[in-house]
Amino acid sequence: MGSILALCDEEEEYTLLMSDYLRRQKGLPWRLITYTGAEEMMNDSEENAPDILVVSESSYRDDMRKKVKGKTVILSEDGLKGPEGVRIIEKYSAAENVLGSLIDIFFELEKEADASRCAAKERSIDLKPKLIGFFSPVGRCLQTTTALTLGHLLSTKHKTLYLNFEHYSGHSEIEPEAREKDLADMLYFLSGNGERFDLRFRTIVKKIGGLDYIPPMRSGQNLLTIAAGDWLKMLNRLSALGEYEYIVMDLSESMQGLFEILRRCDRIYMNTDKDRIAESKITRFEQVLSMYEYRDVLDKTDKCEPPKITRIPCEVEQYTSGVMADYARELVRKLEAE
């Protein structure tokens, strides 16, 4: 790996924590070097001259830029605007936000695709994730709550990604914030260099508790325009990342190619109820699957009747306790046994 990212900060605790976080991320396109002061960085050999220097505001010196082959980034501590040509990142923002900014800067530095470097990257793990689908023709059946609960419980022991494809997710904690990338951006990145998709993906993925997720599309109308082939291509790319053991998908009728996506799932959970209308909807759905020769979908579908709850959890911690968590914990046990 040819590129070097240098982290320089006199605050040793921050340097230790941030460098540990960066080293735990897989597939990053640089070699990380850390320094605890400007003199240490300046006295190092030219062989270690960084392509990107990330230096705290308190450790920054103008002459450091002479040794940088690419870009200099200052970790702002007191709202520094910075000299011309120097990028600024808030030092104490979330680690994943700092990483996302650094990846964006790397792409600015690497304007042309470096296929040989990408081909040389090796992954330390090679996982084929289990695809878990949640779908029910029955409305207001706690599908999203069940899917999120299962995802949170899985993430306590397994690397898990949650994807929401509903027209309106209904959960404010996963909705994209202003200017935040969402599922639509991930689909856009699929049209680019496949070898760089894993890096672009890191600028989108968010975390709630231990669960990774992609913010759903701001406008559910956009779901209607995505072709089935694009969804399947996305699943192939996510599987090829080699990072996740489980991908939990909160599916909806707003998607083209729903039946094909259900066919790709390893396990499907269909929330239902005992009332006559719910039973009638599920019977009709099963008839349609048979009509279009998707009976294999039924073979891996579990009909589930989640417990009645009076309040949908508002905090992350609440997803791993209570009657819904007890119910989902049994689903996890069966999944792990498969």
Contacts in CASP RR format, 6 or more apart in sequence:
PFRMAT RR
TARGET T0000
AUTHOR 0000-0000-0000
METHOD contacts of the structure
MODEL  1
MGSILALCDEEEEYTLLMSDYLRRQKGLPWRLITYTGAEEMMNDSEENAP
DILVVSESSYRDDMRKKVKGKTVILSEDGLKGPEGVRIIEKYSAAENVLG
SLIDIFFELEKEADASRCAAKERSIDLKPKLIGFFSPVGRCLQTTTALTL
GHLLSTKHKTLYLNFEHYSGHSEIEPEAREKDLADMLYFLSGNGERFDLR
FRTIVKKIGGLDYIPPMRSGQNLLTIAAGDWLKMLNRLSALGEYEYIVMD
LSESMQGLFEILRRCDRIYMNTDKDRIAESKITRFEQVLSMYEYRDVLDK
TDKCEPPKITRIPCEVEQYTSGVMADYARELVRKLEAE
1 29 0 8 1.000
1 30 0 8 1.000
1 31 0 8 1.000
1 117 0 8 1.000
1 120 0 8 1.000
1 121 0 8 1.000
2 30 0 8 1.000
2 31 0 8 1.000
2 51 0 8 1.000
2 117 0 8 1.000
3 29 0 8 1.000
3 30 0 8 1.000
3 31 0 8 1.000
3 51 0 8 1.000
3 52 0 8 1.000
3 106 0 8 1.000
3 110 0 8 1.000
3 117 0 8 1.000
4 30 0 8 1.000
4 31 0 8 1.000
4 32 0 8 1.000
4 33 0 8 1.000
4 48 0 8 1.000
4 49 0 8 1.000
4 50 0 8 1.000
4 51 0 8 1.000
4 52 0 8 1.000
5 22 0 8 1.000
5 30 0 8 1.000
5 31 0 8 1.000
5 32 0 8 1.000
5 33 0 8 1.000
5 50 0 8 1.000
5 51 0 8 1.000
5 52 0 8 1.000
5 53 0 8 1.000
5 54 0 8 1.000
5 102 0 8 1.000
6 32 0 8 1.000
6 33 0 8 1.000
6 34 0 8 1.000
6 35 0 8 1.000
6 41 0 8 1.000
6 48 0 8 1.000
6 50 0 8 1.000
6 52 0 8 1.000
6 53 0 8 1.000
6 54 0 8 1.000
6 55 0 8 1.000
7 15 0 8 1.000
7 18 0 8 1.000
7 19 0 8 1.000
7 22 0 8 1.000
7 32 0 8 1.000
7 33 0 8 1.000
7 34 0 8 1.000
7 35 0 8 1.000
7 54 0 8 1.000
7 55 0 8 1.000
8 15 0 8 1.000
8 34 0 8 1.000
8 35 0 8 1.000
8 36 0 8 1.000
8 37 0 8 1.000
8 38 0 8 1.000
8 40 0 8 1.000
8 41 0 8 1.000
8 53 0 8 1.000
8 54 0 8 1.000
8 55 0 8 1.000
8 56 0 8 1.000
8 59 0 8 1.000
8 64 0 8 1.000
9 15 0 8 1.000
9 18 0 8 1.000
9 35 0 8 1.000
9 36 0 8 1.000
9 37 0 8 1.000
9 55 0 8 1.000
9 56 0 8 1.000
9 58 0 8 1.000
9 59 0 8 1.000
9 75 0 8 1.000
10 36 0 8 1.000
10 37 0 8 1.000
10 56 0 8 1.000
10 58 0 8 1.000
10 59 0 8 1.000
11 56 0 8 1.000
11 58 0 8 1.000
12 36 0 8 1.000
14 56 0 8 1.000
14 91 0 8 1.000
15 34 0 8 1.000
15 35 0 8 1.000
15 36 0 8 1.000
17 95 0 8 1.000
18 95 0 8 1.000
18 98 0 8 1.000
19 32 0 8 1.000
19 34 0 8 1.000
21 95 0 8 1.000
21 99 0 8 1.000
22 28 0 8 1.000
22 32 0 8 1.000
22 99 0 8 1.000
23 32 0 8 1.000
25 99 0 8 1.000
25 202 0 8 1.000
26 123 0 8 1.000
26 124 0 8 1.000
26 125 0 8 1.000
26 243 0 8 1.000
27 121 0 8 1.000
27 123 0 8 1.000
27 198 0 8 1.000
27 199 0 8 1.000
28 103 0 8 1.000
28 199 0 8 1.000
29 106 0 8 1.000
29 110 0 8 1.000
29 117 0 8 1.000
29 121 0 8 1.000
29 199 0 8 1.000
30 51 0 8 1.000
30 52 0 8 1.000
30 106 0 8 1.000
33 44 0 8 1.000
33 48 0 8 1.000
33 50 0 8 1.000
35 41 0 8 1.000
35 44 0 8 1.000
37 59 0 8 1.000
38 55 0 8 1.000
38 59 0 8 1.000
38 60 0 8 1.000
38 61 0 8 1.000
38 64 0 8 1.000
41 53 0 8 1.000
41 55 0 8 1.000
41 64 0 8 1.000
41 67 0 8 1.000
42 61 0 8 1.000
42 63 0 8 1.000
42 64 0 8 1.000
42 67 0 8 1.000
46 67 0 8 1.000
49 67 0 8 1.000
49 68 0 8 1.000
49 69 0 8 1.000
50 67 0 8 1.000
50 68 0 8 1.000
50 69 0 8 1.000
50 70 0 8 1.000
51 68 0 8 1.000
51 69 0 8 1.000
51 70 0 8 1.000
51 71 0 8 1.000
51 109 0 8 1.000
52 68 0 8 1.000
52 70 0 8 1.000
52 71 0 8 1.000
52 72 0 8 1.000
52 73 0 8 1.000
52 102 0 8 1.000
52 105 0 8 1.000
52 106 0 8 1.000
52 109 0 8 1.000
53 64 0 8 1.000
53 65 0 8 1.000
53 67 0 8 1.000
53 68 0 8 1.000
53 71 0 8 1.000
53 72 0 8 1.000
53 73 0 8 1.000
54 73 0 8 1.000
54 75 0 8 1.000
54 89 0 8 1.000
54 102 0 8 1.000
55 64 0 8 1.000
55 72 0 8 1.000
55 73 0 8 1.000
55 74 0 8 1.000
55 75 0 8 1.000
56 74 0 8 1.000
56 75 0 8 1.000
56 77 0 8 1.000
56 91 0 8 1.000
57 74 0 8 1.000
57 75 0 8 1.000
57 76 0 8 1.000
57 77 0 8 1.000
57 78 0 8 1.000
57 79 0 8 1.000
57 80 0 8 1.000
57 91 0 8 1.000
58 77 0 8 1.000
60 74 0 8 1.000
62 83 0 8 1.000
64 72 0 8 1.000
65 72 0 8 1.000
65 86 0 8 1.000
70 109 0 8 1.000
71 87 0 8 1.000
71 105 0 8 1.000
71 108 0 8 1.000
71 109 0 8 1.000
72 85 0 8 1.000
72 86 0 8 1.000
72 87 0 8 1.000
73 86 0 8 1.000
73 87 0 8 1.000
73 88 0 8 1.000
73 89 0 8 1.000
73 101 0 8 1.000
73 102 0 8 1.000
73 105 0 8 1.000
74 80 0 8 1.000
74 82 0 8 1.000
74 86 0 8 1.000
74 87 0 8 1.000
74 88 0 8 1.000
74 89 0 8 1.000
75 89 0 8 1.000
75 90 0 8 1.000
75 91 0 8 1.000
75 98 0 8 1.000
76 82 0 8 1.000
76 88 0 8 1.000
76 89 0 8 1.000
76 90 0 8 1.000
76 91 0 8 1.000
77 91 0 8 1.000
77 92 0 8 1.000
79 88 0 8 1.000
80 88 0 8 1.000
81 88 0 8 1.000
82 88 0 8 1.000
87 101 0 8 1.000
87 105 0 8 1.000
89 98 0 8 1.000
89 101 0 8 1.000
89 102 0 8 1.000
90 97 0 8 1.000
96 205 0 8 1.000
96 206 0 8 1.000
96 207 0 8 1.000
99 202 0 8 1.000
100 202 0 8 1.000
100 203 0 8 1.000
103 199 0 8 1.000
103 200 0 8 1.000
103 202 0 8 1.000
103 203 0 8 1.000
104 203 0 8 1.000
106 199 0 8 1.000
107 196 0 8 1.000
107 199 0 8 1.000
113 193 0 8 1.000
113 195 0 8 1.000
113 196 0 8 1.000
115 195 0 8 1.000
118 193 0 8 1.000
118 195 0 8 1.000
118 196 0 8 1.000
119 195 0 8 1.000
121 195 0 8 1.000
123 242 0 8 1.000
125 242 0 8 1.000
125 243 0 8 1.000
126 242 0 8 1.000
127 159 0 8 1.000
127 242 0 8 1.000
127 243 0 8 1.000
127 244 0 8 1.000
127 245 0 8 1.000
128 239 0 8 1.000
128 242 0 8 1.000
129 161 0 8 1.000
129 238 0 8 1.000
129 239 0 8 1.000
129 242 0 8 1.000
129 244 0 8 1.000
129 245 0 8 1.000
129 246 0 8 1.000
129 247 0 8 1.000
130 245 0 8 1.000
130 246 0 8 1.000
130 247 0 8 1.000
130 266 0 8 1.000
130 267 0 8 1.000
130 335 0 8 1.000
130 338 0 8 1.000
131 235 0 8 1.000
131 239 0 8 1.000
131 247 0 8 1.000
131 249 0 8 1.000
131 264 0 8 1.000
131 265 0 8 1.000
131 266 0 8 1.000
131 267 0 8 1.000
132 150 0 8 1.000
132 246 0 8 1.000
132 247 0 8 1.000
132 248 0 8 1.000
132 249 0 8 1.000
132 265 0 8 1.000
132 266 0 8 1.000
132 267 0 8 1.000
132 268 0 8 1.000
132 269 0 8 1.000
132 335 0 8 1.000
133 147 0 8 1.000
133 248 0 8 1.000
133 249 0 8 1.000
133 250 0 8 1.000
133 251 0 8 1.000
133 262 0 8 1.000
133 265 0 8 1.000
133 267 0 8 1.000
133 268 0 8 1.000
133 269 0 8 1.000
134 143 0 8 1.000
134 144 0 8 1.000
134 146 0 8 1.000
134 147 0 8 1.000
134 150 0 8 1.000
134 248 0 8 1.000
134 249 0 8 1.000
134 250 0 8 1.000
134 251 0 8 1.000
134 268 0 8 1.000
134 269 0 8 1.000
134 270 0 8 1.000
134 271 0 8 1.000
135 143 0 8 1.000
135 251 0 8 1.000
135 252 0 8 1.000
135 258 0 8 1.000
135 262 0 8 1.000
135 268 0 8 1.000
135 269 0 8 1.000
135 270 0 8 1.000
136 143 0 8 1.000
136 270 0 8 1.000
136 271 0 8 1.000
136 272 0 8 1.000
136 282 0 8 1.000
137 253 0 8 1.000
137 281 0 8 1.000
137 282 0 8 1.000
137 284 0 8 1.000
137 285 0 8 1.000
138 271 0 8 1.000
138 272 0 8 1.000
138 273 0 8 1.000
138 278 0 8 1.000
138 281 0 8 1.000
138 282 0 8 1.000
141 271 0 8 1.000
141 272 0 8 1.000
141 273 0 8 1.000
141 278 0 8 1.000
141 306 0 8 1.000
142 271 0 8 1.000
142 306 0 8 1.000
142 309 0 8 1.000
142 324 0 8 1.000
143 166 0 8 1.000
143 250 0 8 1.000
143 271 0 8 1.000
144 164 0 8 1.000
144 166 0 8 1.000
144 169 0 8 1.000
144 170 0 8 1.000
144 171 0 8 1.000
144 250 0 8 1.000
145 306 0 8 1.000
145 309 0 8 1.000
145 312 0 8 1.000
145 313 0 8 1.000
145 324 0 8 1.000
146 269 0 8 1.000
146 271 0 8 1.000
146 304 0 8 1.000
146 306 0 8 1.000
146 324 0 8 1.000
146 327 0 8 1.000
146 328 0 8 1.000
147 162 0 8 1.000
147 164 0 8 1.000
147 248 0 8 1.000
147 249 0 8 1.000
147 250 0 8 1.000
147 269 0 8 1.000
148 162 0 8 1.000
148 171 0 8 1.000
148 174 0 8 1.000
148 211 0 8 1.000
148 250 0 8 1.000
148 319 0 8 1.000
149 313 0 8 1.000
149 319 0 8 1.000
149 320 0 8 1.000
149 324 0 8 1.000
149 325 0 8 1.000
149 327 0 8 1.000
149 328 0 8 1.000
150 248 0 8 1.000
150 269 0 8 1.000
150 328 0 8 1.000
150 331 0 8 1.000
150 332 0 8 1.000
151 160 0 8 1.000
151 162 0 8 1.000
151 211 0 8 1.000
151 246 0 8 1.000
151 248 0 8 1.000
151 328 0 8 1.000
152 208 0 8 1.000
152 209 0 8 1.000
152 210 0 8 1.000
152 211 0 8 1.000
152 316 0 8 1.000
152 319 0 8 1.000
152 320 0 8 1.000
153 319 0 8 1.000
153 320 0 8 1.000
153 325 0 8 1.000
153 328 0 8 1.000
153 329 0 8 1.000
153 332 0 8 1.000
154 160 0 8 1.000
154 211 0 8 1.000
154 245 0 8 1.000
154 246 0 8 1.000
154 248 0 8 1.000
154 332 0 8 1.000
154 335 0 8 1.000
155 209 0 8 1.000
155 210 0 8 1.000
155 211 0 8 1.000
155 212 0 8 1.000
156 210 0 8 1.000
156 320 0 8 1.000
158 245 0 8 1.000
158 246 0 8 1.000
159 212 0 8 1.000
159 243 0 8 1.000
159 244 0 8 1.000
159 245 0 8 1.000
159 246 0 8 1.000
160 211 0 8 1.000
160 212 0 8 1.000
160 244 0 8 1.000
160 245 0 8 1.000
160 246 0 8 1.000
160 247 0 8 1.000
160 248 0 8 1.000
161 205 0 8 1.000
161 211 0 8 1.000
161 212 0 8 1.000
161 213 0 8 1.000
161 214 0 8 1.000
161 238 0 8 1.000
161 244 0 8 1.000
161 246 0 8 1.000
161 247 0 8 1.000
161 248 0 8 1.000
162 174 0 8 1.000
162 211 0 8 1.000
162 212 0 8 1.000
162 213 0 8 1.000
162 214 0 8 1.000
162 247 0 8 1.000
162 248 0 8 1.000
162 250 0 8 1.000
163 183 0 8 1.000
163 213 0 8 1.000
163 214 0 8 1.000
163 216 0 8 1.000
163 247 0 8 1.000
163 248 0 8 1.000
163 249 0 8 1.000
163 250 0 8 1.000
164 171 0 8 1.000
164 174 0 8 1.000
164 183 0 8 1.000
164 213 0 8 1.000
164 214 0 8 1.000
164 216 0 8 1.000
164 250 0 8 1.000
165 183 0 8 1.000
165 216 0 8 1.000
165 223 0 8 1.000
165 249 0 8 1.000
165 250 0 8 1.000
165 251 0 8 1.000
165 252 0 8 1.000
165 254 0 8 1.000
165 255 0 8 1.000
166 216 0 8 1.000
166 250 0 8 1.000
166 251 0 8 1.000
166 252 0 8 1.000
166 254 0 8 1.000
167 220 0 8 1.000
167 221 0 8 1.000
167 223 0 8 1.000
167 252 0 8 1.000
167 254 0 8 1.000
168 220 0 8 1.000
169 175 0 8 1.000
169 216 0 8 1.000
169 250 0 8 1.000
171 312 0 8 1.000
173 208 0 8 1.000
173 314 0 8 1.000
173 316 0 8 1.000
174 206 0 8 1.000
174 208 0 8 1.000
174 213 0 8 1.000
174 215 0 8 1.000
174 216 0 8 1.000
175 215 0 8 1.000
175 216 0 8 1.000
175 218 0 8 1.000
176 182 0 8 1.000
176 215 0 8 1.000
176 216 0 8 1.000
176 218 0 8 1.000
177 215 0 8 1.000
180 215 0 8 1.000
181 203 0 8 1.000
181 204 0 8 1.000
181 215 0 8 1.000
182 204 0 8 1.000
182 214 0 8 1.000
182 215 0 8 1.000
182 216 0 8 1.000
182 217 0 8 1.000
182 218 0 8 1.000
183 214 0 8 1.000
183 215 0 8 1.000
183 216 0 8 1.000
183 217 0 8 1.000
184 217 0 8 1.000
184 218 0 8 1.000
184 222 0 8 1.000
185 204 0 8 1.000
186 200 0 8 1.000
186 201 0 8 1.000
186 204 0 8 1.000
186 214 0 8 1.000
186 234 0 8 1.000
187 226 0 8 1.000
187 230 0 8 1.000
187 234 0 8 1.000
189 197 0 8 1.000
189 200 0 8 1.000
189 201 0 8 1.000
189 204 0 8 1.000
190 197 0 8 1.000
190 230 0 8 1.000
190 233 0 8 1.000
190 234 0 8 1.000
190 237 0 8 1.000
194 237 0 8 1.000
197 237 0 8 1.000
198 241 0 8 1.000
201 238 0 8 1.000
201 241 0 8 1.000
204 214 0 8 1.000
204 215 0 8 1.000
205 212 0 8 1.000
205 213 0 8 1.000
205 214 0 8 1.000
206 212 0 8 1.000
206 213 0 8 1.000
206 214 0 8 1.000
206 215 0 8 1.000
207 213 0 8 1.000
208 316 0 8 1.000
209 316 0 8 1.000
212 244 0 8 1.000
217 223 0 8 1.000
220 254 0 8 1.000
223 252 0 8 1.000
223 254 0 8 1.000
223 255 0 8 1.000
224 254 0 8 1.000
224 256 0 8 1.000
226 255 0 8 1.000
226 256 0 8 1.000
227 256 0 8 1.000
228 255 0 8 1.000
228 256 0 8 1.000
228 257 0 8 1.000
228 260 0 8 1.000
228 261 0 8 1.000
229 257 0 8 1.000
229 260 0 8 1.000
231 255 0 8 1.000
231 256 0 8 1.000
231 257 0 8 1.000
231 260 0 8 1.000
231 261 0 8 1.000
232 260 0 8 1.000
232 261 0 8 1.000
232 264 0 8 1.000
235 247 0 8 1.000
235 261 0 8 1.000
235 264 0 8 1.000
238 244 0 8 1.000
238 247 0 8 1.000
239 247 0 8 1.000
246 335 0 8 1.000
249 261 0 8 1.000
249 265 0 8 1.000
251 258 0 8 1.000
251 261 0 8 1.000
251 262 0 8 1.000
252 258 0 8 1.000
255 261 0 8 1.000
259 289 0 8 1.000
259 292 0 8 1.000
259 294 0 8 1.000
259 297 0 8 1.000
262 268 0 8 1.000
262 294 0 8 1.000
262 297 0 8 1.000
262 301 0 8 1.000
263 294 0 8 1.000
263 296 0 8 1.000
263 297 0 8 1.000
265 297 0 8 1.000
265 300 0 8 1.000
266 300 0 8 1.000
266 338 0 8 1.000
267 300 0 8 1.000
267 302 0 8 1.000
267 335 0 8 1.000
267 338 0 8 1.000
268 297 0 8 1.000
268 300 0 8 1.000
268 301 0 8 1.000
268 302 0 8 1.000
269 301 0 8 1.000
269 302 0 8 1.000
269 304 0 8 1.000
269 331 0 8 1.000
270 282 0 8 1.000
270 301 0 8 1.000
270 302 0 8 1.000
270 303 0 8 1.000
270 304 0 8 1.000
271 304 0 8 1.000
271 305 0 8 1.000
271 306 0 8 1.000
272 278 0 8 1.000
272 279 0 8 1.000
272 282 0 8 1.000
272 303 0 8 1.000
272 304 0 8 1.000
272 305 0 8 1.000
273 305 0 8 1.000
274 305 0 8 1.000
282 303 0 8 1.000
286 298 0 8 1.000
289 295 0 8 1.000
289 297 0 8 1.000
289 298 0 8 1.000
290 298 0 8 1.000
302 331 0 8 1.000
304 331 0 8 1.000
306 324 0 8 1.000
306 327 0 8 1.000
307 323 0 8 1.000
307 324 0 8 1.000
307 326 0 8 1.000
307 327 0 8 1.000
309 323 0 8 1.000
309 324 0 8 1.000
313 319 0 8 1.000
313 324 0 8 1.000
319 325 0 8 1.000
END
